[in-house]
């Protein structure tokens, strides 16, 4: 006897689950907790199985019968209903693979392993502003090179060439992730090479080493703020980047071990842009301190040792010195900071001398310069303390080399150390 809606609706729970049969294998299972669910019992290839249709009354008796009849038609055509349902689920999942979803999956994977929190936030913010509004809801498999290029061209036309270049790399990485996860067969972003204007290289002027004696003399005769003079001398001595110096805290200095540990990320200073920046490559960076660097830091400590920041601002000690402090001092000393020498140029000078001396391995120099390792496999195995003993000797050699050049120029390959 076929089931009626009145019987299904008024069925009461019992101590054990029981079935209310309809016809052709359809039945309503009434559970002890009062829930009711539709099932269809069927046979395929001589094996009995069942398939669920959902809960009653959300799925009505009439709707359950429709679903039963659909399954019976599949059986008549020799199609396994269970396999058919799995195929439909897979197709539905594939339909959900929009560019935005795949991009977010990629982002979650890579940001957890490689990026600081602030850098990850900036990467995703750039995607949300520039890429996702244009192609975020497009299916990943439907995107062609021209589709990927359109939002990048908008960024390029607005004059943000560096951002456009970074976004192109992100899009390429996302599409590569899609290939690796079998969502698409090939990466159309590979065809974007050369489609965007190259960012203009930033010129970081540096002095030739033969001009070191004159430069060192100008620093000694500089009449500006004492902390500014010390910042100039210390930056030259340890050749770290501007943000690594300006946002540095005293807690990073270990005088006993003669080591400066620049963290991957620092605690942000309220109201100070980019103050969360630590080491440029977003991994902890060790800076061995020469005898001369330790003397300079002791002088700095006598001035700012009671503050958190090593180089606080002139008017507010809770804020760092201005990003223009070093370059302003160089201009006062008579240098054109766009053509002759800028603060970043200290790094170039140190690197040139270290390489020209022929005494230090390329790996040690690169590690101390904290340059990005281009070989991704090798980068995974680089440790912050790699070549540290050689780097200690190297930093002392550089400080001694500077002292040796105070009266007259000495070529690096002739200087063996003090």
SEGUZA-354133 format. One record per residue (C-alpha): residue in one letter; x, y, z. Coordinates in Angstrom, 3 decimals. Example, Ala and Ser with C-alpha at 12.3 -4.5 7.8 and 13.67 -1.06 7.14 Angstrom:
! SEGUZA-354133
+-------+----------+----------+----------+
| vexdo |        u |        v |        w |
+-------+----------+----------+----------+
|     A |   12.300 |   -4.500 |    7.800 |
|     S |   13.670 |   -1.060 |    7.140 |
+-------+----------+----------+----------+
***
This chain:
! SEGUZA-354133
+-------+----------+----------+----------+
| vexdo |        u |        v |        w |
+-------+----------+----------+----------+
|     X |    0.000 |    0.000 |    0.000 |
|     X |    1.408 |    3.389 |   -1.045 |
|     X |    2.365 |    5.875 |    1.656 |
|     X |    0.222 |    8.984 |    2.177 |
|     X |    1.330 |   12.412 |    3.285 |
|     X |   -0.962 |   12.210 |    6.352 |
|     X |    0.729 |    8.995 |    7.514 |
|     X |    4.184 |   10.463 |    6.941 |
|     X |    3.312 |   13.676 |    8.759 |
|     X |    1.701 |   12.020 |   11.798 |
|     X |    4.215 |    9.198 |   12.249 |
|     X |    5.529 |    9.207 |   15.824 |
|     X |    9.034 |    8.164 |   16.933 |
|     X |    9.520 |    4.818 |   18.642 |
|     X |   12.223 |    3.281 |   20.748 |
|     X |   13.920 |    2.018 |   17.585 |
|     X |   14.002 |    3.447 |   14.073 |
|     X |   11.352 |    2.055 |   11.706 |
|     X |   10.396 |    2.336 |    8.029 |
|     X |    7.240 |    3.569 |    6.328 |
|     X |    7.260 |    1.984 |    2.870 |
|     X |    5.904 |    3.658 |   -0.257 |
|     X |    6.352 |    1.863 |   -3.596 |
|     X |    9.247 |    0.685 |   -5.817 |
|     X |   11.749 |    0.724 |   -2.931 |
|     X |   11.031 |    4.226 |   -1.590 |
|     X |   10.625 |    4.480 |    2.185 |
|     X |   10.630 |    7.027 |    5.008 |
|     X |   12.876 |    6.187 |    7.973 |
|     X |   11.514 |    7.505 |   11.289 |
|     X |   14.289 |    7.851 |   13.886 |
|     X |   13.942 |    7.700 |   17.705 |
|     X |   14.785 |   11.407 |   17.921 |
|     X |   11.803 |   12.236 |   15.674 |
|     X |   13.727 |   13.037 |   12.497 |
|     X |   12.440 |   11.547 |    9.246 |
|     X |   14.529 |   10.874 |    6.128 |
|     X |   13.772 |    9.516 |    2.668 |
|     X |   15.686 |    6.557 |    1.212 |
|     X |   15.399 |    4.470 |   -1.914 |
|     X |   16.435 |    0.827 |   -1.860 |
|     X |   17.561 |   -0.496 |   -5.244 |
|     X |   19.675 |   -3.218 |   -6.861 |
|     X |   22.473 |   -2.596 |   -9.354 |
|     X |   24.645 |   -5.296 |  -10.863 |
|     X |   23.104 |   -7.806 |   -8.450 |
|     X |   24.064 |   -5.768 |   -5.384 |
|     X |   21.543 |   -4.108 |   -3.095 |
|     X |   22.192 |   -0.443 |   -2.237 |
|     X |   20.307 |    2.576 |   -1.003 |
|     X |   20.423 |    6.268 |   -1.746 |
|     X |   19.302 |    9.165 |    0.473 |
|     X |   16.906 |   11.858 |   -0.773 |
|     X |   16.880 |   14.170 |    2.223 |
|     X |   14.741 |   15.029 |    5.242 |
|     X |   10.968 |   15.111 |    5.462 |
|     X |    9.053 |   17.464 |    5.309 |
|     X |   11.739 |   19.557 |    3.535 |
|     X |   11.544 |   16.914 |    0.820 |
|     X |    7.854 |   16.229 |    0.377 |
|     X |    6.338 |   12.850 |   -0.529 |
|     X |    5.712 |   14.056 |   -4.093 |
|     X |    9.304 |   15.307 |   -4.441 |
|     X |   10.711 |   12.039 |   -3.043 |
|     X |    8.711 |   10.108 |   -5.650 |
|     X |   10.117 |   12.335 |   -8.409 |
|     X |   13.638 |   11.568 |   -7.232 |
|     X |   12.799 |    7.848 |   -7.059 |
|     X |   11.546 |    7.881 |  -10.642 |
|     X |   14.704 |    9.652 |  -11.816 |
|     X |   16.805 |    6.900 |  -10.210 |
|     X |   14.677 |    4.196 |  -11.796 |
|     X |   15.278 |    5.743 |  -15.219 |
|     X |   19.038 |    5.673 |  -14.560 |
|     X |   18.808 |    2.021 |  -13.572 |
|     X |   16.849 |    1.261 |  -16.735 |
|     X |   19.727 |    2.802 |  -18.741 |
|     X |   22.301 |    0.742 |  -16.867 |
|     X |   23.692 |    3.711 |  -14.920 |
|     X |   24.761 |    3.358 |  -11.301 |
|     X |   22.883 |    6.072 |   -9.329 |
|     X |   25.611 |    6.325 |   -6.673 |
|     X |   28.318 |    6.923 |   -9.274 |
|     X |   26.085 |    9.403 |  -11.096 |
|     X |   25.595 |   11.377 |   -7.885 |
|     X |   29.376 |   11.481 |   -7.250 |
|     X |   29.944 |   12.757 |  -10.783 |
|     X |   27.395 |   15.512 |  -10.220 |
|     X |   29.061 |   16.470 |   -6.949 |
|     X |   32.434 |   16.686 |   -8.676 |
|     X |   30.962 |   18.811 |  -11.460 |
|     X |   29.368 |   21.114 |   -8.895 |
|     X |   32.723 |   21.445 |   -7.106 |
|     X |   34.490 |   22.246 |  -10.354 |
|     X |   31.897 |   24.944 |  -11.034 |
|     X |   32.922 |   26.572 |   -7.733 |
|     X |   36.546 |   26.955 |   -8.874 |
|     X |   36.425 |   30.665 |   -9.564 |
|     X |   39.656 |   32.627 |   -9.880 |
|     X |   38.982 |   34.213 |   -6.487 |
|     X |   38.553 |   30.855 |   -4.742 |
|     X |   41.687 |   29.392 |   -6.293 |
|     X |   43.592 |   32.601 |   -5.570 |
|     X |   42.569 |   32.454 |   -1.927 |
|     X |   43.537 |   28.774 |   -1.645 |
|     X |   46.958 |   29.652 |   -3.109 |
|     X |   47.269 |   32.636 |   -0.789 |
|     X |   46.437 |   30.597 |    2.309 |
|     X |   49.037 |   27.985 |    1.436 |
|     X |   51.901 |   30.319 |    0.611 |
|     X |   51.285 |   33.022 |    3.235 |
|     X |   51.447 |   30.534 |    6.106 |
|     X |   54.862 |   29.277 |    5.072 |
|     X |   56.686 |   32.215 |    3.545 |
|     X |   55.270 |   35.632 |    4.442 |
|     X |   54.934 |   37.822 |    7.483 |
|     X |   51.409 |   38.802 |    8.515 |
|     X |   51.747 |   42.379 |    7.284 |
|     X |   53.238 |   41.363 |    3.935 |
|     X |   50.490 |   38.776 |    3.427 |
|     X |   47.830 |   41.394 |    4.160 |
|     X |   49.400 |   43.750 |    1.634 |
|     X |   49.545 |   41.057 |   -1.057 |
|     X |   45.878 |   40.146 |   -0.647 |
|     X |   44.823 |   43.808 |   -0.456 |
|     X |   46.531 |   44.472 |   -3.797 |
|     X |   44.663 |   41.498 |   -5.284 |
|     X |   41.322 |   42.682 |   -3.911 |
|     X |   41.797 |   46.185 |   -5.257 |
|     X |   43.205 |   45.450 |   -8.684 |
|     X |   42.547 |   41.890 |   -9.883 |
|     X |   39.538 |   40.284 |   -8.194 |
|     X |   36.951 |   42.934 |   -9.208 |
|     X |   37.725 |   42.173 |  -12.856 |
|     X |   38.131 |   38.374 |  -12.946 |
|     X |   37.448 |   37.098 |   -9.424 |
|     X |   34.114 |   35.467 |  -10.298 |
|     X |   35.298 |   33.995 |  -13.600 |
|     X |   35.808 |   30.236 |  -13.730 |
|     X |   39.523 |   29.471 |  -13.532 |
|     X |   39.422 |   27.192 |  -16.595 |
|     X |   37.783 |   29.877 |  -18.763 |
|     X |   40.505 |   32.479 |  -18.288 |
|     X |   42.836 |   33.199 |  -21.180 |
|     X |   45.951 |   35.352 |  -21.294 |
|     X |   44.003 |   38.399 |  -22.518 |
|     X |   41.581 |   38.083 |  -19.572 |
|     X |   44.479 |   38.068 |  -17.115 |
|     X |   46.170 |   40.962 |  -18.893 |
|     X |   43.226 |   43.407 |  -18.829 |
|     X |   43.313 |   44.311 |  -15.097 |
|     X |   47.117 |   44.422 |  -15.188 |
|     X |   46.973 |   46.926 |  -18.044 |
|     X |   44.689 |   49.160 |  -15.966 |
|     X |   47.325 |   49.256 |  -13.213 |
|     X |   50.023 |   49.949 |  -15.816 |
|     X |   48.033 |   52.812 |  -17.380 |
|     X |   47.717 |   54.393 |  -13.938 |
|     X |   51.499 |   54.570 |  -13.807 |
|     X |   52.056 |   51.885 |  -11.164 |
|     X |   54.611 |   49.839 |  -13.093 |
|     X |   56.153 |   48.153 |  -10.036 |
|     X |   52.729 |   47.117 |   -8.755 |
|     X |   51.706 |   45.826 |  -12.188 |
|     X |   54.874 |   43.727 |  -12.321 |
|     X |   54.255 |   42.271 |   -8.851 |
|     X |   50.622 |   41.508 |   -9.662 |
|     X |   51.627 |   39.748 |  -12.883 |
|     X |   53.896 |   37.498 |  -10.824 |
|     X |   51.075 |   36.797 |   -8.344 |
|     X |   48.647 |   35.930 |  -11.132 |
|     X |   51.253 |   33.653 |  -12.721 |
|     X |   51.785 |   31.900 |   -9.393 |
|     X |   48.027 |   31.443 |   -8.894 |
|     X |   47.553 |   29.924 |  -12.320 |
|     X |   50.589 |   27.673 |  -11.758 |
|     X |   48.932 |   26.534 |   -8.513 |
|     X |   45.808 |   25.710 |  -10.544 |
|     X |   47.865 |   23.593 |  -12.954 |
|     X |   49.573 |   21.776 |  -10.086 |
|     X |   46.195 |   20.957 |   -8.532 |
|     X |   44.783 |   19.664 |  -11.843 |
|     X |   42.249 |   22.488 |  -12.172 |
|     X |   43.574 |   23.607 |  -15.561 |
|     X |   45.903 |   21.954 |  -18.086 |
|     X |   48.283 |   24.840 |  -18.837 |
|     X |   49.169 |   28.202 |  -17.388 |
|     X |   47.962 |   31.022 |  -19.679 |
|     X |   49.793 |   33.596 |  -17.550 |
|     X |   53.060 |   32.332 |  -19.053 |
|     X |   52.038 |   34.162 |  -22.207 |
|     X |   52.082 |   37.523 |  -20.375 |
|     X |   55.861 |   37.786 |  -20.555 |
|     X |   56.773 |   41.104 |  -22.171 |
|     X |   53.175 |   42.355 |  -22.211 |
|     X |   53.779 |   45.018 |  -19.556 |
|     X |   56.251 |   47.879 |  -19.453 |
|     X |   59.255 |   47.131 |  -17.274 |
|     X |   59.525 |   49.167 |  -14.066 |
|     X |   62.272 |   51.755 |  -14.188 |
|     X |   65.286 |   50.656 |  -12.168 |
|     X |   65.897 |   52.896 |   -9.162 |
|     X |   69.370 |   54.415 |   -9.308 |
|     X |   71.167 |   54.116 |   -5.965 |
|     X |   74.270 |   56.287 |   -6.381 |
|     X |   77.439 |   55.266 |   -4.550 |
|     X |   80.946 |   56.688 |   -4.368 |
|     X |   83.907 |   55.013 |   -5.965 |
|     X |   86.150 |   53.545 |   -3.303 |
|     X |   89.000 |   55.938 |   -4.100 |
|     X |   86.775 |   58.758 |   -2.762 |
|     X |   86.456 |   57.132 |    0.661 |
|     X |   89.095 |   59.314 |    2.396 |
|     X |   87.310 |   62.524 |    1.420 |
|     X |   83.920 |   61.067 |    2.419 |
|     X |   85.171 |   59.950 |    5.834 |
|     X |   86.660 |   63.402 |    6.404 |
|     X |   83.354 |   65.066 |    5.550 |
|     X |   81.552 |   62.877 |    8.092 |
|     X |   84.044 |   63.904 |   10.801 |
|     X |   83.502 |   67.600 |   10.014 |
|     X |   79.706 |   67.320 |    9.847 |
|     X |   78.165 |   69.743 |   12.364 |
|     X |   74.665 |   68.306 |   12.523 |
|     X |   72.841 |   66.442 |   15.291 |
|     X |   75.062 |   63.955 |   17.129 |
|     X |   72.675 |   61.031 |   16.539 |
|     X |   72.660 |   61.812 |   12.836 |
|     X |   76.456 |   61.651 |   12.688 |
|     X |   76.412 |   58.355 |   14.562 |
|     X |   73.687 |   57.009 |   12.250 |
|     X |   75.894 |   57.854 |    9.246 |
|     X |   78.918 |   56.144 |   10.770 |
|     X |   77.043 |   53.059 |   11.956 |
|     X |   75.194 |   52.597 |    8.655 |
|     X |   78.491 |   52.726 |    6.795 |
|     X |   80.035 |   50.309 |    9.278 |
|     X |   77.321 |   47.613 |    9.150 |
|     X |   75.735 |   48.507 |    5.752 |
|     X |   72.139 |   47.622 |    6.721 |
|     X |   69.087 |   49.100 |    5.040 |
|     X |   67.435 |   52.366 |    6.120 |
|     X |   64.308 |   50.794 |    7.643 |
|     X |   66.424 |   48.165 |    9.399 |
|     X |   68.293 |   51.001 |   11.114 |
|     X |   65.488 |   53.522 |   11.746 |
|     X |   63.072 |   51.063 |   13.385 |
|     X |   65.759 |   49.229 |   15.387 |
|     X |   65.255 |   48.602 |   19.122 |
|     X |   67.925 |   48.260 |   21.796 |
|     X |   66.645 |   44.763 |   22.571 |
|     X |   68.077 |   43.632 |   19.229 |
|     X |   71.665 |   44.406 |   20.280 |
|     X |   73.717 |   41.837 |   22.169 |
|     X |   76.871 |   43.665 |   23.294 |
|     X |   78.393 |   40.561 |   24.899 |
|     X |   78.079 |   38.450 |   21.770 |
|     X |   78.778 |   41.431 |   19.489 |
|     X |   75.691 |   40.594 |   17.434 |
|     X |   72.735 |   42.579 |   16.110 |
|     X |   69.705 |   40.389 |   15.409 |
|     X |   67.277 |   42.106 |   13.051 |
|     X |   63.917 |   40.321 |   13.361 |
|     X |   61.775 |   39.347 |   10.399 |
|     X |   59.089 |   41.704 |   11.655 |
|     X |   58.922 |   44.313 |   14.405 |
|     X |   56.128 |   45.575 |   16.579 |
|     X |   54.484 |   48.433 |   14.712 |
|     X |   54.827 |   51.967 |   16.101 |
|     X |   51.400 |   53.665 |   16.141 |
|     X |   51.160 |   56.313 |   13.451 |
|     X |   54.471 |   55.409 |   11.774 |
|     X |   54.161 |   53.965 |    8.285 |
|     X |   56.000 |   50.677 |    7.622 |
|     X |   57.361 |   50.601 |   11.204 |
|     X |   56.627 |   46.869 |   11.391 |
|     X |   59.428 |   46.249 |    8.930 |
|     X |   62.298 |   44.119 |   10.094 |
|     X |   64.850 |   42.431 |    7.872 |
|     X |   64.192 |   43.108 |    4.193 |
|     X |   63.952 |   39.453 |    3.181 |
|     X |   61.402 |   38.834 |    5.969 |
|     X |   63.651 |   36.348 |    7.722 |
|     X |   65.747 |   37.056 |   10.819 |
|     X |   69.087 |   38.607 |    9.844 |
|     X |   72.294 |   38.503 |   11.902 |
|     X |   74.719 |   41.428 |   11.779 |
|     X |   78.103 |   40.733 |   13.446 |
|     X |   79.346 |   43.868 |   15.207 |
|     X |   82.962 |   44.914 |   14.732 |
|     X |   84.912 |   46.611 |   17.506 |
|     X |   84.259 |   49.954 |   15.811 |
|     X |   80.513 |   49.270 |   15.550 |
|     X |   80.346 |   48.436 |   19.261 |
|     X |   82.091 |   51.716 |   20.117 |
|     X |   79.596 |   53.632 |   17.987 |
|     X |   76.663 |   51.854 |   19.618 |
|     X |   78.001 |   52.717 |   23.071 |
|     X |   78.072 |   56.375 |   21.996 |
|     X |   74.519 |   56.091 |   20.724 |
|     X |   73.456 |   54.387 |   23.947 |
|     X |   74.731 |   57.337 |   25.971 |
|     X |   72.250 |   59.485 |   24.054 |
|     X |   69.214 |   57.228 |   23.463 |
|     X |   69.772 |   54.265 |   25.778 |
|     X |   66.805 |   55.225 |   27.955 |
|     X |   64.441 |   54.916 |   24.965 |
|     X |   63.162 |   51.846 |   23.121 |
|     X |   64.380 |   53.027 |   19.724 |
|     X |   68.098 |   53.164 |   19.008 |
|     X |   67.642 |   56.180 |   16.715 |
|     X |   64.624 |   58.136 |   17.972 |
|     X |   63.387 |   61.306 |   16.326 |
|     X |   64.670 |   64.710 |   17.345 |
|     X |   61.412 |   65.935 |   18.880 |
|     X |   59.520 |   62.772 |   19.881 |
|     X |   61.618 |   59.884 |   21.240 |
|     X |   58.766 |   57.420 |   20.716 |
|     X |   59.026 |   58.003 |   16.954 |
|     X |   62.001 |   57.006 |   14.784 |
|     X |   64.289 |   59.422 |   13.011 |
|     X |   63.037 |   60.547 |    9.620 |
|     X |   63.661 |   58.390 |    6.579 |
|     X |   65.298 |   61.450 |    5.006 |
|     X |   67.764 |   62.066 |    7.855 |
|     X |   70.785 |   60.334 |    6.325 |
|     X |   70.251 |   61.726 |    2.836 |
|     X |   69.651 |   65.236 |    4.207 |
|     X |   72.967 |   65.012 |    6.046 |
|     X |   74.703 |   63.862 |    2.851 |
|     X |   73.264 |   66.886 |    1.017 |
|     X |   74.557 |   69.212 |    3.752 |
|     X |   77.960 |   67.555 |    3.287 |
|     X |   77.818 |   68.539 |   -0.385 |
|     X |   76.636 |   65.359 |   -2.106 |
|     X |   73.953 |   65.119 |   -4.753 |
|     X |   71.897 |   62.192 |   -3.407 |
|     X |   70.360 |   61.406 |   -6.786 |
|     X |   73.630 |   61.349 |   -8.718 |
|     X |   76.628 |   61.026 |   -6.361 |
|     X |   75.796 |   59.258 |   -3.099 |
|     X |   72.748 |   58.214 |   -1.101 |
|     X |   72.379 |   56.233 |    2.121 |
|     X |   71.642 |   53.028 |    0.246 |
|     X |   74.893 |   53.549 |   -1.654 |
|     X |   76.832 |   52.597 |    1.501 |
|     X |   75.779 |   49.001 |    0.825 |
|     X |   77.123 |   49.183 |   -2.725 |
|     X |   80.458 |   50.533 |   -1.505 |
|     X |   80.821 |   47.815 |    1.121 |
|     X |   79.864 |   45.084 |   -1.322 |
|     X |   82.358 |   46.365 |   -3.906 |
|     X |   85.207 |   46.403 |   -1.401 |
|     X |   84.411 |   42.946 |   -0.027 |
|     X |   84.255 |   41.403 |   -3.491 |
|     X |   87.320 |   43.244 |   -4.799 |
|     X |   89.388 |   42.161 |   -1.797 |
|     X |   89.190 |   38.547 |   -2.978 |
|     X |   89.223 |   37.368 |    0.645 |
|     X |   85.561 |   36.459 |    1.141 |
|     X |   83.323 |   33.861 |   -0.449 |
|     X |   80.503 |   35.069 |   -2.633 |
|     X |   77.992 |   33.218 |   -0.438 |
|     X |   79.187 |   34.970 |    2.711 |
|     X |   78.979 |   38.388 |    1.051 |
|     X |   75.503 |   37.710 |   -0.352 |
|     X |   74.279 |   36.369 |    2.983 |
|     X |   75.534 |   39.430 |    4.849 |
|     X |   74.066 |   41.768 |    2.256 |
|     X |   70.790 |   39.913 |    2.907 |
|     X |   70.071 |   39.616 |   -0.785 |
|     X |   67.177 |   37.478 |   -2.004 |
|     X |   68.289 |   33.960 |   -2.908 |
|     X |   67.161 |   33.413 |   -6.508 |
|     X |   67.431 |   29.641 |   -6.332 |
|     X |   64.205 |   28.689 |   -4.536 |
|     X |   65.465 |   25.220 |   -3.615 |
|     X |   68.669 |   26.569 |   -2.110 |
|     X |   66.747 |   29.368 |   -0.367 |
|     X |   64.765 |   26.807 |    1.586 |
|     X |   67.984 |   25.547 |    3.181 |
|     X |   69.674 |   28.864 |    3.896 |
|     X |   69.962 |   29.496 |    7.617 |
|     X |   70.287 |   32.916 |    9.221 |
|     X |   73.670 |   31.873 |   10.701 |
|     X |   75.103 |   30.507 |    7.458 |
|     X |   78.828 |   31.461 |    7.095 |
|     X |   78.542 |   33.382 |   10.385 |
|     X |   82.188 |   32.922 |   11.420 |
|     X |   83.394 |   34.177 |    8.051 |
|     X |   80.909 |   37.054 |    8.252 |
|     X |   82.266 |   38.101 |   11.660 |
|     X |   85.771 |   38.356 |   10.196 |
|     X |   84.385 |   40.097 |    7.115 |
|     X |   82.587 |   42.841 |    9.068 |
|     X |   85.724 |   43.463 |   11.132 |
|     X |   87.795 |   43.620 |    7.933 |
|     X |   85.392 |   46.220 |    6.483 |
|     X |   85.539 |   48.396 |    9.620 |
|     X |   89.349 |   48.182 |    9.615 |
|     X |   89.387 |   48.965 |    5.888 |
|     X |   87.407 |   52.144 |    6.532 |
|     X |   89.922 |   53.183 |    9.193 |
|     X |   92.793 |   52.455 |    6.801 |
|     X |   91.256 |   54.834 |    4.248 |
|     X |   91.039 |   57.845 |    6.545 |
|     X |   94.323 |   59.358 |    5.391 |
|     X |   94.741 |   57.911 |    1.887 |
|     X |   92.992 |   55.442 |   -0.347 |
|     X |   93.914 |   51.782 |   -0.056 |
|     X |   92.736 |   49.354 |   -2.731 |
|     X |   90.760 |   46.439 |   -1.249 |
|     X |   92.908 |   43.617 |   -2.640 |
|     X |   96.023 |   45.094 |   -0.987 |
|     X |   94.438 |   45.417 |    2.461 |
|     X |   94.789 |   42.263 |    4.521 |
|     X |   93.360 |   43.670 |    7.732 |
|     X |   94.550 |   45.611 |   10.776 |
+-------+----------+----------+----------+
***
